[in-house]
């Protein structure tokens, strides 16, 4: 049996097929559309997306709740900071 955590999110962004910096730019736009504390799910296929998004989240005070990778797809769940 697999322990799967279900994360509720306010907005999903599909950045599949987009290369740097477009997944990050799509995430930034999505975070402007949601309230503090809301979660954004972003799907990316750019192999470097985890680096760009990780640094951005760290520098801006948002929280990376989960990152999963399967084949060439990365799925991020990011909680917008309350500030």
N, CA, C and O atoms as CSV, one atom per row, in Angstrom:
chain,resi,resn,atom,element,x,y,z
A,1,UNK,N,N,0.846,-1.183,0.000
A,1,UNK,CA,C,0.000,0.000,0.000
A,1,UNK,C,C,0.885,1.237,0.000
A,1,UNK,O,O,1.862,1.308,0.745
A,2,UNK,N,N,0.543,2.206,-0.832
A,2,UNK,CA,C,1.306,3.446,-0.950
A,2,UNK,C,C,0.628,4.539,-0.148
A,2,UNK,O,O,-0.592,4.698,-0.196
A,3,UNK,N,N,1.438,5.296,0.594
A,3,UNK,CA,C,0.923,6.431,1.349
A,3,UNK,C,C,0.949,7.647,0.434
A,3,UNK,O,O,2.016,8.179,0.127
A,4,UNK,N,N,-0.221,8.081,0.002
A,4,UNK,CA,C,-0.319,9.219,-0.909
A,4,UNK,C,C,-0.989,10.373,-0.180
A,4,UNK,O,O,-2.097,10.239,0.340
A,5,UNK,N,N,-0.306,11.498,-0.151
A,5,UNK,CA,C,-0.866,12.702,0.440
A,5,UNK,C,C,-1.541,13.501,-0.666
A,5,UNK,O,O,-0.957,13.756,-1.720
A,6,UNK,N,N,-2.770,13.883,-0.404
A,6,UNK,CA,C,-3.492,14.692,-1.385
A,6,UNK,C,C,-3.405,16.143,-0.951
A,6,UNK,O,O,-3.800,16.501,0.159
A,7,UNK,N,N,-2.884,16.967,-1.836
A,7,UNK,CA,C,-2.727,18.388,-1.549
A,7,UNK,C,C,-3.788,19.155,-2.330
A,7,UNK,O,O,-3.876,19.050,-3.553
A,8,UNK,N,N,-4.577,19.916,-1.612
A,8,UNK,CA,C,-5.582,20.750,-2.279
A,8,UNK,C,C,-4.897,22.006,-2.799
A,8,UNK,O,O,-4.041,22.583,-2.128
A,9,UNK,N,N,-5.279,22.418,-3.992
A,9,UNK,CA,C,-4.660,23.597,-4.595
A,9,UNK,C,C,-5.711,24.498,-5.205
A,9,UNK,O,O,-6.784,24.046,-5.606
A,10,UNK,N,N,-5.390,25.780,-5.270
A,10,UNK,CA,C,-6.315,26.784,-5.780
A,10,UNK,C,C,-6.212,26.958,-7.286
A,10,UNK,O,O,-7.185,27.329,-7.941
A,11,UNK,N,N,-5.023,26.688,-7.839
A,11,UNK,CA,C,-4.782,26.943,-9.253
A,11,UNK,C,C,-3.760,25.956,-9.793
A,11,UNK,O,O,-2.764,25.661,-9.132
A,12,UNK,N,N,-4.005,25.448,-10.987
A,12,UNK,CA,C,-3.054,24.544,-11.652
A,12,UNK,C,C,-2.500,25.224,-12.888
A,12,UNK,O,O,-3.238,25.823,-13.670
A,13,UNK,N,N,-1.182,25.124,-13.057
A,13,UNK,CA,C,-0.499,25.692,-14.215
A,13,UNK,C,C,0.202,24.555,-14.946
A,13,UNK,O,O,1.021,23.846,-14.361
A,14,UNK,N,N,-0.114,24.386,-16.210
A,14,UNK,CA,C,0.547,23.355,-17.014
A,14,UNK,C,C,1.589,24.042,-17.892
A,14,UNK,O,O,1.262,24.666,-18.901
A,15,UNK,N,N,2.850,23.912,-17.484
A,15,UNK,CA,C,3.958,24.508,-18.236
A,15,UNK,C,C,4.715,23.432,-19.012
A,15,UNK,O,O,5.889,23.605,-19.338
A,16,UNK,N,N,4.041,22.325,-19.303
A,16,UNK,CA,C,4.662,21.243,-20.065
A,16,UNK,C,C,5.091,21.741,-21.428
A,16,UNK,O,O,4.355,22.468,-22.095
A,17,UNK,N,N,6.288,21.345,-21.839
A,17,UNK,CA,C,6.790,21.716,-23.154
A,17,UNK,C,C,7.450,23.085,-23.201
A,17,UNK,O,O,8.012,23.466,-24.228
A,18,UNK,N,N,7.389,23.827,-22.104
A,18,UNK,CA,C,7.999,25.148,-22.068
A,18,UNK,C,C,9.386,25.069,-21.448
A,18,UNK,O,O,9.604,24.318,-20.498
A,19,UNK,N,N,10.311,25.835,-21.980
A,19,UNK,CA,C,11.674,25.854,-21.461
A,19,UNK,C,C,11.919,27.116,-20.649
A,19,UNK,O,O,11.165,28.086,-20.735
A,20,UNK,N,N,12.972,27.085,-19.870
A,20,UNK,CA,C,13.391,28.186,-19.017
A,20,UNK,C,C,13.444,29.477,-19.833
A,20,UNK,O,O,13.968,29.471,-20.947
A,21,UNK,N,N,12.932,30.548,-19.321
A,21,UNK,CA,C,12.363,30.800,-17.998
A,21,UNK,C,C,10.845,30.722,-17.952
A,21,UNK,O,O,10.250,31.146,-16.962
A,22,UNK,N,N,10.200,30.196,-18.984
A,22,UNK,CA,C,8.739,30.250,-19.062
A,22,UNK,C,C,8.008,29.535,-17.926
A,22,UNK,O,O,7.019,30.083,-17.438
A,23,UNK,N,N,8.428,28.339,-17.466
A,23,UNK,CA,C,7.714,27.743,-16.327
A,23,UNK,C,C,7.742,28.648,-15.085
A,23,UNK,O,O,6.744,28.770,-14.375
A,24,UNK,N,N,8.881,29.272,-14.836
A,24,UNK,CA,C,8.987,30.177,-13.692
A,24,UNK,C,C,8.101,31.403,-13.882
A,24,UNK,O,O,7.446,31.841,-12.936
A,25,UNK,N,N,8.073,31.950,-15.064
A,25,UNK,CA,C,7.224,33.115,-15.323
A,25,UNK,C,C,5.751,32.769,-15.166
A,25,UNK,O,O,4.974,33.573,-14.651
A,26,UNK,N,N,5.362,31.574,-15.607
A,26,UNK,CA,C,3.970,31.131,-15.429
A,26,UNK,C,C,3.639,30.974,-13.947
A,26,UNK,O,O,2.535,31.308,-13.516
A,27,UNK,N,N,4.594,30.467,-13.169
A,27,UNK,CA,C,4.388,30.331,-11.728
A,27,UNK,C,C,4.218,31.704,-11.083
A,27,UNK,O,O,3.310,31.902,-10.277
A,28,UNK,N,N,5.082,32.648,-11.432
A,28,UNK,CA,C,4.990,33.995,-10.867
A,28,UNK,C,C,3.623,34.608,-11.149
A,28,UNK,O,O,3.014,35.203,-10.261
A,29,UNK,N,N,3.142,34.465,-12.377
A,29,UNK,CA,C,1.833,34.996,-12.746
A,29,UNK,C,C,0.731,34.334,-11.933
A,29,UNK,O,O,-0.181,35.006,-11.451
A,30,UNK,N,N,0.815,33.016,-11.782
A,30,UNK,CA,C,-0.197,32.280,-11.022
A,30,UNK,C,C,-0.213,32.726,-9.568
A,30,UNK,O,O,-1.284,32.866,-8.976
A,31,UNK,N,N,0.954,32.949,-8.986
A,31,UNK,CA,C,1.014,33.370,-7.588
A,31,UNK,C,C,0.414,34.758,-7.391
A,31,UNK,O,O,-0.074,35.065,-6.304
A,32,UNK,N,N,0.440,35.594,-8.410
A,32,UNK,CA,C,-0.194,36.915,-8.312
A,32,UNK,C,C,-1.722,36.800,-8.339
A,32,UNK,O,O,-2.422,37.701,-7.877
A,33,UNK,N,N,-2.228,35.702,-8.874
A,33,UNK,CA,C,-3.674,35.524,-9.016
A,33,UNK,C,C,-4.336,34.894,-7.797
A,33,UNK,O,O,-5.563,34.907,-7.691
A,34,UNK,N,N,-3.551,34.344,-6.878
A,34,UNK,CA,C,-4.130,33.660,-5.724
A,34,UNK,C,C,-3.849,34.449,-4.448
A,34,UNK,O,O,-3.018,35.357,-4.432
A,35,UNK,N,N,-4.556,34.084,-3.385
A,35,UNK,CA,C,-4.406,34.725,-2.082
A,35,UNK,C,C,-3.249,34.103,-1.302
A,35,UNK,O,O,-2.842,32.976,-1.582
A,36,UNK,N,N,-2.725,34.837,-0.328
A,36,UNK,CA,C,-1.701,34.306,0.553
A,36,UNK,C,C,-2.210,33.045,1.250
A,36,UNK,O,O,-3.340,33.011,1.737
A,37,UNK,N,N,-1.387,32.032,1.292
A,37,UNK,CA,C,-1.768,30.761,1.895
A,37,UNK,C,C,-2.324,29.755,0.900
A,37,UNK,O,O,-2.383,28.561,1.194
A,38,UNK,N,N,-2.734,30.226,-0.279
A,38,UNK,CA,C,-3.234,29.322,-1.318
A,38,UNK,C,C,-2.090,28.530,-1.926
A,38,UNK,O,O,-0.929,28.934,-1.858
A,39,UNK,N,N,-2.432,27.402,-2.517
A,39,UNK,CA,C,-1.442,26.518,-3.130
A,39,UNK,C,C,-1.613,26.532,-4.643
A,39,UNK,O,O,-2.729,26.477,-5.160
A,40,UNK,N,N,-0.487,26.606,-5.337
A,40,UNK,CA,C,-0.454,26.521,-6.797
A,40,UNK,C,C,0.238,25.216,-7.171
A,40,UNK,O,O,1.301,24.889,-6.643
A,41,UNK,N,N,-0.373,24.482,-8.081
A,41,UNK,CA,C,0.237,23.266,-8.641
A,41,UNK,C,C,0.797,23.647,-9.998
A,41,UNK,O,O,0.091,24.233,-10.818
A,42,UNK,N,N,2.057,23.322,-10.244
A,42,UNK,CA,C,2.653,23.599,-11.548
A,42,UNK,C,C,3.289,22.329,-12.089
A,42,UNK,O,O,4.006,21.620,-11.382
A,43,UNK,N,N,3.013,22.060,-13.349
A,43,UNK,CA,C,3.548,20.892,-14.046
A,43,UNK,C,C,4.563,21.397,-15.059
A,43,UNK,O,O,4.259,22.277,-15.864
A,44,UNK,N,N,5.780,20.835,-15.020
A,44,UNK,CA,C,6.837,21.290,-15.924
A,44,UNK,C,C,7.623,20.099,-16.460
A,44,UNK,O,O,7.807,19.095,-15.772
A,45,UNK,N,N,8.080,20.232,-17.698
A,45,UNK,CA,C,8.924,19.194,-18.303
A,45,UNK,C,C,10.343,19.683,-18.539
A,45,UNK,O,O,11.207,18.902,-18.937
A,46,UNK,N,N,10.597,20.967,-18.298
A,46,UNK,CA,C,11.955,21.502,-18.433
A,46,UNK,C,C,12.823,20.868,-17.348
A,46,UNK,O,O,12.510,20.992,-16.164
A,47,UNK,N,N,13.914,20.188,-17.730
A,47,UNK,CA,C,14.747,19.508,-16.738
A,47,UNK,C,C,15.328,20.429,-15.669
A,47,UNK,O,O,15.655,19.965,-14.576
A,48,UNK,N,N,15.464,21.725,-15.960
A,48,UNK,CA,C,16.033,22.669,-14.997
A,48,UNK,C,C,14.969,23.388,-14.168
A,48,UNK,O,O,15.305,24.245,-13.351
A,49,UNK,N,N,13.723,23.061,-14.362
A,49,UNK,CA,C,12.644,23.773,-13.661
A,49,UNK,C,C,12.801,23.705,-12.151
A,49,UNK,O,O,12.534,24.687,-11.457
A,50,UNK,N,N,13.228,22.566,-11.636
A,50,UNK,CA,C,13.363,22.445,-10.178
A,50,UNK,C,C,14.412,23.404,-9.625
A,50,UNK,O,O,14.293,23.858,-8.487
A,51,UNK,N,N,15.428,23.714,-10.409
A,51,UNK,CA,C,16.445,24.669,-9.962
A,51,UNK,C,C,15.875,26.085,-9.926
A,51,UNK,O,O,15.991,26.783,-8.919
A,52,UNK,N,N,15.259,26.502,-11.030
A,52,UNK,CA,C,14.698,27.850,-11.118
A,52,UNK,C,C,13.610,28.064,-10.070
A,52,UNK,O,O,13.620,29.062,-9.350
A,53,UNK,N,N,12.692,27.140,-9.992
A,53,UNK,CA,C,11.564,27.278,-9.070
A,53,UNK,C,C,12.044,27.176,-7.625
A,53,UNK,O,O,11.559,27.905,-6.759
A,54,UNK,N,N,12.983,26.286,-7.361
A,54,UNK,CA,C,13.516,26.148,-6.002
A,54,UNK,C,C,14.151,27.420,-5.493
A,54,UNK,O,O,13.891,27.839,-4.365
A,55,UNK,N,N,14.980,28.038,-6.311
A,55,UNK,CA,C,15.643,29.287,-5.918
A,55,UNK,C,C,14.612,30.398,-5.742
A,55,UNK,O,O,14.673,31.160,-4.777
A,56,UNK,N,N,13.674,30.490,-6.667
A,56,UNK,CA,C,12.645,31.527,-6.582
A,56,UNK,C,C,11.835,31.395,-5.293
A,56,UNK,O,O,11.618,32.382,-4.590
A,57,UNK,N,N,11.395,30.188,-4.986
A,57,UNK,CA,C,10.594,29.949,-3.788
A,57,UNK,C,C,11.398,30.326,-2.536
A,57,UNK,O,O,10.876,30.960,-1.619
A,58,UNK,N,N,12.649,29.932,-2.513
A,58,UNK,CA,C,13.513,30.225,-1.361
A,58,UNK,C,C,13.701,31.730,-1.175
A,58,UNK,O,O,13.673,32.220,-0.046
A,59,UNK,N,N,13.889,32.456,-2.258
A,59,UNK,CA,C,14.161,33.892,-2.179
A,59,UNK,C,C,12.921,34.733,-1.892
A,59,UNK,O,O,13.038,35.858,-1.405
A,60,UNK,N,N,11.747,34.207,-2.186
A,60,UNK,CA,C,10.530,35.007,-2.048
A,60,UNK,C,C,9.698,34.659,-0.822
A,60,UNK,O,O,8.719,35.347,-0.529
A,61,UNK,N,N,10.065,33.607,-0.102
A,61,UNK,CA,C,9.343,33.254,1.109
A,61,UNK,C,C,8.148,32.348,0.893
A,61,UNK,O,O,7.425,32.038,1.840
A,62,UNK,N,N,7.931,31.920,-0.338
A,62,UNK,CA,C,6.874,30.935,-0.587
A,62,UNK,C,C,7.365,29.576,-0.095
A,62,UNK,O,O,8.541,29.425,0.233
A,63,UNK,N,N,6.480,28.596,-0.042
A,63,UNK,CA,C,6.844,27.289,0.505
A,63,UNK,C,C,6.617,26.188,-0.520
A,63,UNK,O,O,5.513,26.022,-1.037
A,64,UNK,N,N,7.675,25.440,-0.807
A,64,UNK,CA,C,7.550,24.266,-1.670
A,64,UNK,C,C,7.036,23.126,-0.803
A,64,UNK,O,O,7.762,22.601,0.041
A,65,UNK,N,N,5.784,22.747,-1.014
A,65,UNK,CA,C,5.176,21.691,-0.209
A,65,UNK,C,C,5.599,20.318,-0.689
A,65,UNK,O,O,5.851,19.415,0.109
A,66,UNK,N,N,5.673,20.171,-2.013
A,66,UNK,CA,C,6.016,18.863,-2.567
A,66,UNK,C,C,6.524,19.020,-3.987
A,66,UNK,O,O,6.065,19.873,-4.747
A,67,UNK,N,N,7.483,18.173,-4.323
A,67,UNK,CA,C,7.980,18.063,-5.695
A,67,UNK,C,C,8.041,16.581,-6.021
A,67,UNK,O,O,8.713,15.811,-5.333
A,68,UNK,N,N,7.340,16.190,-7.067
A,68,UNK,CA,C,7.408,14.805,-7.519
A,68,UNK,C,C,7.934,14.789,-8.944
A,68,UNK,O,O,7.674,15.696,-9.736
A,69,UNK,N,N,8.674,13.744,-9.246
A,69,UNK,CA,C,9.220,13.576,-10.593
A,69,UNK,C,C,8.850,12.190,-11.081
A,69,UNK,O,O,9.020,11.195,-10.378
A,70,UNK,N,N,8.342,12.150,-12.300
A,70,UNK,CA,C,8.046,10.870,-12.929
A,70,UNK,C,C,8.372,11.009,-14.403
A,70,UNK,O,O,7.804,11.841,-15.110
A,71,UNK,N,N,9.303,10.172,-14.851
A,71,UNK,CA,C,9.833,10.277,-16.210
A,71,UNK,C,C,10.402,11.675,-16.397
A,71,UNK,O,O,11.321,12.051,-15.669
A,72,UNK,N,N,9.907,12.446,-17.324
A,72,UNK,CA,C,10.453,13.798,-17.528
A,72,UNK,C,C,9.489,14.884,-17.034
A,72,UNK,O,O,9.615,16.048,-17.414
A,73,UNK,N,N,8.538,14.503,-16.195
A,73,UNK,CA,C,7.546,15.455,-15.695
A,73,UNK,C,C,7.804,15.755,-14.221
A,73,UNK,O,O,7.960,14.844,-13.406
A,74,UNK,N,N,7.846,17.034,-13.895
A,74,UNK,CA,C,7.982,17.476,-12.511
A,74,UNK,C,C,6.689,18.169,-12.106
A,74,UNK,O,O,6.151,18.984,-12.855
A,75,UNK,N,N,6.193,17.841,-10.914
A,75,UNK,CA,C,4.980,18.469,-10.403
A,75,UNK,C,C,5.320,19.119,-9.065
A,75,UNK,O,O,5.798,18.461,-8.140
A,76,UNK,N,N,5.066,20.422,-8.982
A,76,UNK,CA,C,5.365,21.213,-7.800
A,76,UNK,C,C,4.059,21.665,-7.154
A,76,UNK,O,O,3.095,22.000,-7.843
A,77,UNK,N,N,4.041,21.670,-5.834
A,77,UNK,CA,C,2.952,22.277,-5.074
A,77,UNK,C,C,3.587,23.364,-4.230
A,77,UNK,O,O,4.432,23.087,-3.379
A,78,UNK,N,N,3.175,24.614,-4.469
A,78,UNK,CA,C,3.803,25.767,-3.828
A,78,UNK,C,C,2.736,26.578,-3.110
A,78,UNK,O,O,1.737,26.984,-3.703
A,79,UNK,N,N,2.970,26.807,-1.806
A,79,UNK,CA,C,2.059,27.646,-1.021
A,79,UNK,C,C,2.566,29.082,-1.057
A,79,UNK,O,O,3.724,29.359,-0.748
A,80,UNK,N,N,1.672,29.989,-1.442
A,80,UNK,CA,C,2.018,31.412,-1.498
A,80,UNK,C,C,2.207,31.946,-0.082
A,80,UNK,O,O,1.439,31.619,0.823
A,81,UNK,N,N,3.227,32.763,0.097
A,81,UNK,CA,C,3.472,33.340,1.418
A,81,UNK,C,C,2.322,34.274,1.811
A,81,UNK,O,O,1.596,34.791,0.961
A,82,UNK,N,N,2.185,34.468,3.094
A,82,UNK,CA,C,1.110,35.320,3.612
A,82,UNK,C,C,1.450,36.805,3.515
A,82,UNK,O,O,0.580,37.654,3.709
A,83,UNK,N,N,2.705,37.120,3.216
A,83,UNK,CA,C,3.128,38.526,3.177
A,83,UNK,C,C,2.601,39.267,1.992
A,83,UNK,O,O,2.878,40.456,1.834
